[in-house]
Amino acid sequence: MQAELEREQAQLLLPGMQRPYFIEYRLDDVNTYEAVANYGALIREDSNHQRVIRVTVRIGGYDIDSSSTRGEGTVTLAPTDDNPQSIRYTLWTATDEAYKNALRAYSAKQAALKRFEAAPTEKDFATAKPVVHIEPLVALNIDRSEWTRRIVEASGLFASDPEVNASAASVQYSTANIRGIAVNRYLVNTEGTAVRQGYQGYAADISVGTQASDGMQLARENGTTAVSAKDLEAWPAFRRRVIENLKSLEALRNAPVVSTEDYHGPVLFSGDAAADVLNSLFIPNVQANRPEMGTTARTQGAYTSSFHARVLPDFLNATDDPLTTTFAGHTLLGAYAVDDEGVPAYSVDVVKQGKLENYLVGRTPIREFPESNGHGRAPLGQAAHPHSAVMIFKSTAPLSKAQMWARLLAMAKEQDRDVYAVETMGGELVPRLLYRVHPDGTRELVRGAVFDELDNRSLRSDIVAAGDDEYVANSLATVPSTTVAPSLLFDDIGVKRATEEQQKLPYYPPPTPTASTQASIK
C-alpha cells in the first residue's frame, strides 16, 4: 500500500488538471463467523474472509476541496491473499477512478459555492500530524463446535426445559445465534501516516416471540456481547438468560394491556433501558456531522444550536474516552488508540454539569472546532464520520438502587396514583418489560405501551435522579461502541397504548414435542 501510494503521489496528474493534495488508502481485512439455530436445530453456519479497499483522493486544498458531506472515495474488493502486485493493481485502478471523481466533484463544488454570499466558516479538511502506529494482528478465536452446541440447545429450551415446557405451545419462534468478527485495518496517507490496528467482537443472542390471545405480537430479544469470546456469558448464565426470557414472554402473554387513559408522570428507567434512550436521543446529536454547504448551522441534529447550553440535568456529566478499555470488569468494544482517519484518540468532556461543552469531531471541522479530537470512525469500506467510542454518563449525586426505588414510590404516594418502571427496551424506544408500580411498592407487568414525548426536552428537563448502577452496553454495530449509563428517573414521561394493528393468531397449534425430539434437543 505504501509503495503504490508513493508512486501515485509522484505520477498522478492528468494534463491541465490539478494534482491531488491528499490521498489515503484504507484496507479492511475482515473475518466473520455466524451460526444460527431455530427450534433446537442448526439452520446455518457461515464463515467469510474478505478485504475491502477504500481510496480517497482530494483535489484543491485543506481550505476548500472536492469533498462533500456524503463522503468521497472509491470502494472495491481486494485480493485475500498477500500478492503485493495484485493489491497494487487494485489500488491503481481504484485511485484512477477516485481521482477522476474528485476532479468532477471539485469543479461542481466551485460552481455551487458561487451561489452563496458567505464563504464556508471552516476548512473542508483539518490538518493532522503524521502518525505511525502498528498493533499486533487480531484473529477470530472462538470454539465453534461448543457454541453451535449451545445455541442449538438454547433455541430448543422452550420445548425441552421443565421450567418452561408447560408454556411451549405459546412460543411461535425461538432463535439463537452466535457471531464473531475480527478486523485488521490498514491505513496509509500522503501526510506520512501509517496505521495498522484491529478489533474483535463477539455476540450470542436469543430471540423468542409469541402472540397474546388478542393477537398482539410479543418478543424478548437480548444477549451477551464482548471483545473476546471467552468474555461472553458462560453456558450456565446464557442458559438461565434464555429460560428467564421464556418465562417473561409467557408473563407478557398473560399480562394486561396498558390502560387506554393517557399517562404523564414518573417513569424509572433501568441502566439497560437508559442506555437505549441515550444512544437514540443524545449520542447522535453530539456527533458533529457537518451541515450542507450554504447553511449557517454549526452541525446537524437536535444540538446544532446547543453549544454551551444545558442538554442534561446539572448533576449529569458525559465523557467520551476511547482510551478507556475496561469498566467495572467489562472490556469495552468502543476503545481504540488511533481513529480511522489516523488521529490519536482523545478523551472528550462532552457534557459538564448538564451543559454541552464539546462535540465529537473528525477531520471535517465545524464552527469553533477546527481540529479533530480523534473521533473519526468508519464502518467497513465506508467514509469516516464523527462517532462515539466509549461514552460514559455519570451523576455527581448518584443514588443507590434502593434510594431510586424509594424516590419513585414517594412520587407515587405524593401524586396518589400508580407510576411506571421499565427494565428493557425494544426498537424505536418501545418498552419491552414495563411495570405499573403501585404506591405500596407492588408492581404489575403490562404490555402494549409506547412512550409519548420522550425526546431531547425530556433529557434536559425531566430527569430528576440518576443511580450508581452504571450499565455497560457494548454494541457490535457497524462501528463498535460502548455506552455506560446509570438508571434514570424521569418525573414526566407519557405512557399510552400502542395503536398497532393486531395480527390473527395461527389457525392450528404447533406440533407437540415428542420424547425423541426433546432427547435430540438435549
KAGI-V771899 format. One record per residue. N is the residue number from 1. RES is the residue in one letter. OMEGA is omega in whole degrees, -180 to 180 (* if undefined). BURIAL is 1 if it has 16 or more other C-alpha atoms within 10 Angstrom, else 0. Layout:
N:RES:OMEGA:BURIAL
N:RES:OMEGA:BURIAL
This chain:
1:M:180:1
2:Q:-180:1
3:A:-180:0
4:E:178:1
5:L:179:1
6:E:179:0
7:R:-179:0
8:E:-179:1
9:Q:-178:1
10:A:-168:0
11:Q:-172:0
12:L:179:1
13:L:173:0
14:L:-179:0
15:P:178:0
16:G:-178:0
17:M:-180:0
18:Q:174:0
19:R:177:1
20:P:175:1
21:Y:-179:0
22:F:174:1
23:I:178:1
24:E:172:1
25:Y:173:1
26:R:178:1
27:L:177:1
28:D:176:1
29:D:-166:1
30:V:171:1
31:N:180:1
32:T:175:1
33:Y:176:1
34:E:173:1
35:A:-177:1
36:V:178:1
37:A:176:1
38:N:172:1
39:Y:176:1
40:G:179:1
41:A:178:1
42:L:-180:1
43:I:-178:0
44:R:174:0
45:E:-175:0
46:D:168:0
47:S:-175:0
48:N:175:0
49:H:175:0
50:Q:176:0
51:R:-180:1
52:V:179:1
53:I:170:1
54:R:179:1
55:V:177:1
56:T:176:1
57:V:179:1
58:R:177:1
59:I:180:1
60:G:178:1
61:G:-177:0
62:Y:-179:1
63:D:179:0
64:I:-180:1
65:D:-173:1
66:S:-174:1
67:S:175:1
68:S:179:1
69:T:-179:0
70:R:-180:0
71:G:-178:0
72:E:178:1
73:G:180:1
74:T:-179:1
75:V:178:1
76:T:175:0
77:L:-179:1
78:A:177:1
79:P:-179:0
80:T:172:0
81:D:-175:0
82:D:178:0
83:N:-175:0
84:P:-177:0
85:Q:180:0
86:S:179:0
87:I:-180:1
88:R:176:1
89:Y:178:0
90:T:178:1
91:L:-179:1
92:W:-178:1
93:T:179:0
94:A:179:1
95:T:178:1
96:D:179:1
97:E:-179:1
98:A:179:1
99:Y:-180:1
100:K:176:0
101:N:-179:1
102:A:178:1
103:L:179:1
104:R:-178:0
105:A:-179:1
106:Y:178:1
107:S:179:0
108:A:-180:0
109:K:178:1
110:Q:178:0
111:A:-179:0
112:A:-178:0
113:L:180:0
114:K:-179:0
115:R:-174:0
116:F:180:0
117:E:-174:0
118:A:175:0
119:A:177:0
120:P:-176:1
121:T:180:1
122:E:177:1
123:K:176:1
124:D:-174:1
125:F:-179:1
126:A:174:1
127:T:179:1
128:A:178:0
129:K:178:0
130:P:-178:1
131:V:170:1
132:V:-174:0
133:H:-177:0
134:I:179:0
135:E:175:0
136:P:176:0
137:L:176:0
138:V:-179:1
139:A:174:1
140:L:-179:1
141:N:-178:0
142:I:177:1
143:D:-171:0
144:R:-179:0
145:S:179:0
146:E:-178:0
147:W:174:1
148:T:176:1
149:R:-178:1
150:R:-176:1
151:I:176:1
152:V:180:1
153:E:-179:1
154:A:-178:1
155:S:179:1
156:G:-178:1
157:L:180:1
158:F:-177:1
159:A:-172:1
160:S:-175:1
161:D:-177:1
162:P:179:0
163:E:-175:0
164:V:-174:1
165:N:-178:0
166:A:-178:0
167:S:-176:0
168:A:-177:1
169:A:-177:0
170:S:-177:1
171:V:-179:1
172:Q:172:1
173:Y:-180:0
174:S:-174:1
175:T:174:1
176:A:178:1
177:N:174:1
178:I:178:1
179:R:178:1
180:G:177:1
181:I:174:1
182:A:-177:1
183:V:169:1
184:N:-174:1
185:R:179:1
186:Y:-178:1
187:L:173:1
188:V:175:1
189:N:-175:1
190:T:173:1
191:E:-179:1
192:G:180:0
193:T:175:1
194:A:-176:1
195:V:167:1
196:R:177:1
197:Q:-177:1
198:G:176:1
199:Y:172:1
200:Q:173:1
201:G:-178:1
202:Y:178:1
203:A:173:1
204:A:-173:1
205:D:175:1
206:I:179:1
207:S:178:1
208:V:-178:1
209:G:-180:1
210:T:173:1
211:Q:171:1
212:A:-178:1
213:S:178:0
214:D:177:0
215:G:-178:0
216:M:178:1
217:Q:-178:1
218:L:-178:1
219:A:169:1
220:R:-177:1
221:E:175:1
222:N:-178:1
223:G:-178:1
224:T:-177:1
225:T:-177:1
226:A:179:1
227:V:179:1
228:S:-177:1
229:A:-179:1
230:K:179:0
231:D:173:0
232:L:178:1
233:E:173:1
234:A:-175:0
235:W:179:0
236:P:-180:0
237:A:179:0
238:F:178:1
239:R:178:1
240:R:177:0
241:R:-179:1
242:V:-179:1
243:I:178:1
244:E:176:0
245:N:180:1
246:L:178:1
247:K:180:1
248:S:175:1
249:L:177:1
250:E:177:1
251:A:177:0
252:L:-178:1
253:R:-178:1
254:N:-177:0
255:A:176:1
256:P:175:0
257:V:179:1
258:V:-176:1
259:S:176:0
260:T:179:0
261:E:-179:0
262:D:-177:0
263:Y:169:1
264:H:-178:1
265:G:-175:1
266:P:173:1
267:V:177:1
268:L:178:1
269:F:173:1
270:S:177:1
271:G:177:1
272:D:-179:1
273:A:180:1
274:A:178:1
275:A:178:1
276:D:180:1
277:V:-178:1
278:L:177:1
279:N:-178:1
280:S:-171:1
281:L:-173:1
282:F:-169:1
283:I:-180:1
284:P:-175:1
285:N:174:1
286:V:174:1
287:Q:-166:1
288:A:174:1
289:N:-174:1
290:R:178:1
291:P:177:1
292:E:-178:0
293:M:-178:1
294:G:178:0
295:T:180:0
296:T:-179:0
297:A:178:1
298:R:-177:1
299:T:177:1
300:Q:175:1
301:G:-174:1
302:A:-176:0
303:Y:-177:1
304:T:179:1
305:S:-175:0
306:S:-179:0
307:F:-177:1
308:H:177:0
309:A:-178:0
310:R:178:1
311:V:177:1
312:L:176:1
313:P:-173:1
314:D:177:1
315:F:179:1
316:L:172:1
317:N:177:1
318:A:180:1
319:T:175:1
320:D:-174:1
321:D:179:1
322:P:-177:1
323:L:175:1
324:T:-175:1
325:T:179:0
326:T:177:0
327:F:178:0
328:A:177:0
329:G:179:0
330:H:171:0
331:T:-169:1
332:L:-178:1
333:L:-174:1
334:G:-175:1
335:A:175:1
336:Y:-179:1
337:A:-179:1
338:V:-177:1
339:D:-173:1
340:D:171:1
341:E:177:1
342:G:179:1
343:V:178:1
344:P:-180:1
345:A:177:1
346:Y:170:1
347:S:-176:1
348:V:173:1
349:D:-175:1
350:V:-179:1
351:V:175:1
352:K:180:1
353:Q:175:1
354:G:-176:1
355:K:179:1
356:L:-176:1
357:E:-179:1
358:N:169:1
359:Y:172:1
360:L:-169:1
361:V:171:1
362:G:-176:1
363:R:172:1
364:T:-172:1
365:P:169:1
366:I:-177:1
367:R:-180:0
368:E:175:0
369:F:-173:1
370:P:-176:1
371:E:177:1
372:S:170:1
373:N:172:1
374:G:-179:1
375:H:173:1
376:G:-175:1
377:R:-175:1
378:A:167:1
379:P:-176:0
380:L:176:1
381:G:-176:1
382:Q:179:1
383:A:178:1
384:A:175:1
385:H:177:1
386:P:-178:1
387:H:177:1
388:S:179:1
389:A:176:1
390:V:-178:1
391:M:-176:1
392:I:177:1
393:F:-179:1
394:K:177:1
395:S:175:1
396:T:178:0
397:A:-175:0
398:P:176:1
399:L:176:1
400:S:178:0
401:K:180:0
402:A:180:0
403:Q:178:0
404:M:180:1
405:W:179:1
406:A:179:0
407:R:178:1
408:L:-179:1
409:L:177:1
410:A:178:0
411:M:178:1
412:A:-180:1
413:K:-180:1
414:E:-179:0
415:Q:178:0
416:D:178:0
417:R:175:0
418:D:175:1
419:V:-175:1
420:Y:173:1
421:A:-179:1
422:V:-179:1
423:E:-177:1
424:T:-178:1
425:M:172:1
426:G:179:0
427:G:179:0
428:E:177:0
429:L:175:1
430:V:-180:1
431:P:177:1
432:R:176:1
433:L:-177:1
434:L:-177:1
435:Y:168:1
436:R:-175:1
437:V:-179:1
438:H:-179:1
439:P:179:1
440:D:177:0
441:G:176:0
442:T:-178:0
443:R:-176:1
444:E:178:0
445:L:176:1
446:V:-179:1
447:R:175:1
448:G:-178:1
449:A:168:1
450:V:176:1
451:F:179:1
452:D:179:0
453:E:169:0
454:L:-171:1
455:D:-178:1
456:N:175:1
457:R:178:0
458:S:178:1
459:L:-176:1
460:R:-166:1
461:S:-170:1
462:D:178:1
463:I:-177:1
464:V:179:1
465:A:177:1
466:A:-176:1
467:G:176:1
468:D:-173:1
469:D:-176:1
470:E:180:1
471:Y:-179:1
472:V:180:1
473:A:174:1
474:N:-180:1
475:S:177:1
476:L:180:1
477:A:-178:0
478:T:171:0
479:V:-179:0
480:P:-179:1
481:S:180:1
482:T:172:1
483:T:177:1
484:V:-173:1
485:A:175:1
486:P:171:1
487:S:-177:1
488:L:177:1
489:L:176:1
490:F:-179:1
491:D:-178:1
492:D:176:1
493:I:178:1
494:G:174:1
495:V:-180:1
496:K:-179:1
497:R:177:1
498:A:-178:0
499:T:-179:0
500:E:177:0
501:E:-179:0
502:Q:-179:0
503:Q:177:0
504:K:176:0
505:L:175:0
506:P:-179:0
507:Y:-177:0
508:Y:176:0
509:P:177:0
510:P:177:0
511:P:180:0
512:T:178:0
513:P:177:0
514:T:179:0
515:A:180:0
516:S:178:0
517:T:180:0
518:Q:179:0
519:A:-180:0
520:S:177:0
521:I:180:1
522:K:*:0
